[in-house]
Amino acid sequence: MGRIVLVTGAARRLGDLYVREVLRDPDVERVVAVDAVTPGHDLGEAVFVRADIRQPAIGRVLAEHDVDTVVHLDVTGTALAGGSRSSVKETNVIGTMQLLGACQKSPSLRRLVVKSSTTVYGSAPRDPAVFTETTSPKALPSGGFAKDAVEVEGYVRGFARRRPDVAVCVLRFANILGPGTDTPLASYFRLPVLPTVLGYDPRLQFVHEDDVTGVLLRASREPERGTLNSGTFNIAGDGVLTLSQCARRMGRPTAPVLLPAVTLTGSLMRTLGLSDFSPEQIRLLTHGRVVNTRQMREVLGFHPRHSTAETFADFASAAGPGPLPPALLAAAVERLAGAVTGAGGGGDGGTEDAGRGNGRTTHTSTQATR
């Protein structure tokens, strides 16, 4: 008999993409898709069960279908169906606790995959240039989705100690983008003018939603020879982009303002519903964040098809052109940079390697992070 895979968060886009792909796996006998709301998309031959993972009923779902693989995707920073931030936190934290409690009692369970985020590292001015899976953050996130992700990972580690017979894989995704992505960061890049923090040009990483599906498939299968599908892994495309490069490629002008003004702007934008400009997103757009993906390649055996630049290009193409033609905007910036360099009597034009990682404008390295 083939594997029986249960997927949480099936009503969301990533859940939909993963369900469609895992149904094609010849080793999978049945896919059980779970969410508290009915999906607005067709899940194909998957068995949809409307269930709230915050409730004990999720244990009955695992037992009824004799599930051996759980892929937990219902860990997110955005709400569905008009939900509030408090309901999102409850689903992330309480829902994960309830799901893990059910998994602990399931004798048939053999594999658990959990979606996490690189937000667990935070974004601070004294952060290292590149985070590895064992790097401790300078300061733990104090709120928002980042804090939820930290708590979720703590509960997952506890589960792994109690059920050593279960292969547990935690995937820390960089910012996910793609043609249909609807996240706070995607909403930010779609603004006609991008507010930025004066004096900072953070380095950013992205992972394509197709690569998210690909690595989820890899993590939920039996490992190939020489690889493992248990442990914690950073997931991101090769290379980095600075915020200014992203703005030029989108054809969006930027509006650099002082940090206190950015915070006020973020509060106003959240109030008006223009973008979820949360404090953690402001820190990201100030200091940036870059992670090392060597473990993803050498241990998990996964190689993304899209680099950070290619992922952003695919997103930008779907988002449509901004008010300024990207080529014209890039040429203007280059002329300005040349004029400034000439006035300064030469120099390297601000191409200092991103050794400190604090996101200031001199850090424009786009080196790969393998």
QUIDA-V16222 format. One record per backbone hydrogen bond with DSSP energy under -0.5 kcal/mol. NH is the residue of the N-H (numbers start at 1). CO is the residue of the C=O. E is the energy in kcal/mol with one decimal. If there is no record, write none. Layout:
BEGIN
nh:NH co:CO e:E
nh:NH co:CO e:E
END
This chain:
BEGIN
nh:3 co:27 e:-3.2
nh:5 co:3 e:-0.6
nh:5 co:30 e:-2.4
nh:6 co:69 e:-3.0
nh:7 co:32 e:-2.8
nh:8 co:71 e:-2.0
nh:9 co:34 e:-0.8
nh:10 co:34 e:-1.9
nh:12 co:9 e:-1.4
nh:16 co:12 e:-2.4
nh:17 co:13 e:-2.7
nh:18 co:14 e:-2.6
nh:19 co:15 e:-2.5
nh:20 co:16 e:-2.2
nh:21 co:17 e:-1.6
nh:22 co:18 e:-3.0
nh:23 co:19 e:-1.7
nh:24 co:21 e:-1.3
nh:25 co:22 e:-1.3
nh:28 co:25 e:-1.8
nh:29 co:3 e:-2.6
nh:29 co:27 e:-0.6
nh:30 co:3 e:-1.6
nh:32 co:5 e:-3.2
nh:33 co:31 e:-0.7
nh:33 co:47 e:-2.4
nh:34 co:7 e:-3.0
nh:35 co:49 e:-1.3
nh:46 co:43 e:-1.8
nh:47 co:31 e:-3.0
nh:48 co:46 e:-0.7
nh:49 co:33 e:-3.0
nh:51 co:35 e:-1.6
nh:51 co:49 e:-1.0
nh:53 co:51 e:-0.6
nh:55 co:52 e:-2.3
nh:58 co:55 e:-1.7
nh:59 co:56 e:-1.8
nh:60 co:56 e:-0.7
nh:61 co:57 e:-1.5
nh:62 co:58 e:-1.9
nh:63 co:59 e:-2.0
nh:64 co:60 e:-2.8
nh:65 co:61 e:-1.8
nh:66 co:62 e:-0.6
nh:66 co:63 e:-0.6
nh:67 co:62 e:-1.8
nh:68 co:4 e:-1.8
nh:69 co:4 e:-1.8
nh:70 co:111 e:-2.4
nh:71 co:6 e:-3.1
nh:72 co:70 e:-0.6
nh:72 co:113 e:-3.3
nh:73 co:8 e:-0.6
nh:73 co:71 e:-1.0
nh:75 co:73 e:-1.5
nh:83 co:80 e:-1.2
nh:88 co:84 e:-1.8
nh:89 co:85 e:-2.4
nh:90 co:86 e:-2.2
nh:91 co:87 e:-2.2
nh:92 co:88 e:-2.8
nh:93 co:89 e:-2.9
nh:94 co:89 e:-0.6
nh:94 co:90 e:-0.6
nh:95 co:90 e:-2.4
nh:96 co:91 e:-0.5
nh:96 co:92 e:-0.5
nh:97 co:93 e:-2.4
nh:98 co:94 e:-2.5
nh:99 co:95 e:-2.5
nh:100 co:96 e:-2.9
nh:101 co:97 e:-2.2
nh:102 co:98 e:-1.9
nh:103 co:99 e:-2.5
nh:104 co:100 e:-2.4
nh:105 co:101 e:-1.0
nh:106 co:103 e:-1.0
nh:107 co:105 e:-0.7
nh:109 co:106 e:-0.8
nh:110 co:68 e:-3.0
nh:111 co:68 e:-1.7
nh:112 co:167 e:-2.9
nh:113 co:70 e:-2.8
nh:114 co:169 e:-2.7
nh:115 co:72 e:-2.4
nh:116 co:114 e:-0.5
nh:116 co:171 e:-3.2
nh:118 co:173 e:-2.3
nh:120 co:117 e:-1.4
nh:121 co:118 e:-1.8
nh:122 co:119 e:-1.5
nh:127 co:124 e:-1.6
nh:129 co:355 e:-0.5
nh:131 co:290 e:-2.6
nh:135 co:132 e:-1.6
nh:147 co:143 e:-1.0
nh:148 co:144 e:-1.7
nh:149 co:145 e:-2.7
nh:150 co:146 e:-1.9
nh:151 co:147 e:-2.3
nh:152 co:148 e:-2.8
nh:153 co:149 e:-2.4
nh:154 co:150 e:-1.7
nh:155 co:151 e:-2.1
nh:156 co:152 e:-2.2
nh:157 co:153 e:-2.3
nh:158 co:154 e:-1.7
nh:159 co:155 e:-2.1
nh:160 co:156 e:-2.5
nh:161 co:157 e:-1.7
nh:162 co:158 e:-1.6
nh:163 co:159 e:-2.5
nh:166 co:163 e:-2.0
nh:167 co:110 e:-2.3
nh:168 co:166 e:-0.6
nh:169 co:112 e:-2.8
nh:170 co:231 e:-2.9
nh:171 co:114 e:-2.5
nh:171 co:169 e:-0.5
nh:172 co:170 e:-0.6
nh:172 co:233 e:-3.3
nh:173 co:116 e:-1.4
nh:173 co:171 e:-1.0
nh:174 co:235 e:-2.4
nh:175 co:205 e:-0.8
nh:177 co:207 e:-2.0
nh:181 co:178 e:-1.3
nh:187 co:183 e:-2.5
nh:188 co:184 e:-1.9
nh:189 co:185 e:-2.1
nh:190 co:186 e:-1.1
nh:191 co:188 e:-1.5
nh:194 co:253 e:-2.6
nh:195 co:193 e:-0.7
nh:196 co:255 e:-1.4
nh:197 co:285 e:-0.5
nh:198 co:196 e:-0.6
nh:198 co:257 e:-3.3
nh:200 co:197 e:-1.9
nh:201 co:359 e:-3.4
nh:204 co:241 e:-3.3
nh:207 co:175 e:-2.2
nh:209 co:177 e:-1.7
nh:211 co:208 e:-0.5
nh:212 co:208 e:-1.9
nh:213 co:209 e:-1.8
nh:214 co:210 e:-2.0
nh:215 co:211 e:-2.6
nh:216 co:212 e:-1.9
nh:217 co:213 e:-2.1
nh:218 co:214 e:-2.0
nh:219 co:215 e:-2.6
nh:220 co:216 e:-1.7
nh:221 co:217 e:-0.6
nh:221 co:218 e:-0.9
nh:227 co:224 e:-2.1
nh:228 co:299 e:-2.5
nh:231 co:168 e:-2.7
nh:233 co:170 e:-2.5
nh:235 co:172 e:-2.9
nh:237 co:206 e:-2.2
nh:241 co:204 e:-2.2
nh:243 co:202 e:-1.7
nh:246 co:242 e:-2.1
nh:247 co:243 e:-2.5
nh:248 co:244 e:-2.1
nh:249 co:245 e:-2.3
nh:250 co:246 e:-1.5
nh:251 co:247 e:-0.9
nh:252 co:247 e:-2.5
nh:253 co:192 e:-0.7
nh:255 co:194 e:-2.4
nh:257 co:196 e:-2.6
nh:261 co:258 e:-0.6
nh:262 co:258 e:-1.9
nh:263 co:259 e:-2.1
nh:264 co:260 e:-1.9
nh:265 co:261 e:-2.6
nh:266 co:262 e:-2.8
nh:267 co:263 e:-2.0
nh:268 co:264 e:-2.2
nh:269 co:265 e:-2.7
nh:270 co:266 e:-2.2
nh:271 co:267 e:-2.1
nh:272 co:268 e:-2.3
nh:273 co:269 e:-0.7
nh:274 co:269 e:-2.0
nh:275 co:269 e:-0.9
nh:277 co:275 e:-1.9
nh:278 co:276 e:-2.1
nh:282 co:278 e:-2.2
nh:283 co:279 e:-2.2
nh:284 co:280 e:-1.8
nh:285 co:281 e:-2.5
nh:286 co:283 e:-0.8
nh:287 co:283 e:-3.0
nh:288 co:283 e:-0.7
nh:288 co:284 e:-1.8
nh:289 co:203 e:-2.1
nh:292 co:131 e:-3.6
nh:293 co:369 e:-2.1
nh:297 co:293 e:-1.4
nh:298 co:294 e:-3.2
nh:299 co:295 e:-2.1
nh:300 co:295 e:-2.1
nh:302 co:296 e:-2.6
nh:308 co:238 e:-3.0
nh:311 co:307 e:-2.6
nh:312 co:308 e:-2.3
nh:313 co:309 e:-2.2
nh:314 co:310 e:-2.1
nh:315 co:311 e:-2.1
nh:316 co:312 e:-3.0
nh:317 co:313 e:-2.2
nh:318 co:314 e:-1.6
nh:319 co:315 e:-2.2
nh:320 co:316 e:-1.3
nh:322 co:250 e:-0.9
nh:324 co:251 e:-2.2
nh:329 co:325 e:-2.6
nh:330 co:326 e:-2.8
nh:331 co:327 e:-2.3
nh:332 co:328 e:-2.2
nh:333 co:329 e:-2.2
nh:334 co:330 e:-2.4
nh:335 co:331 e:-2.3
nh:336 co:332 e:-2.2
nh:337 co:333 e:-2.8
nh:338 co:334 e:-2.4
nh:339 co:335 e:-2.1
nh:340 co:336 e:-2.4
nh:341 co:337 e:-2.5
nh:342 co:338 e:-2.5
nh:343 co:339 e:-2.2
nh:344 co:340 e:-1.4
nh:345 co:342 e:-1.4
nh:346 co:341 e:-2.0
nh:355 co:353 e:-2.6
nh:361 co:199 e:-1.2
nh:363 co:360 e:-2.3
nh:364 co:352 e:-0.8
nh:364 co:362 e:-1.1
END
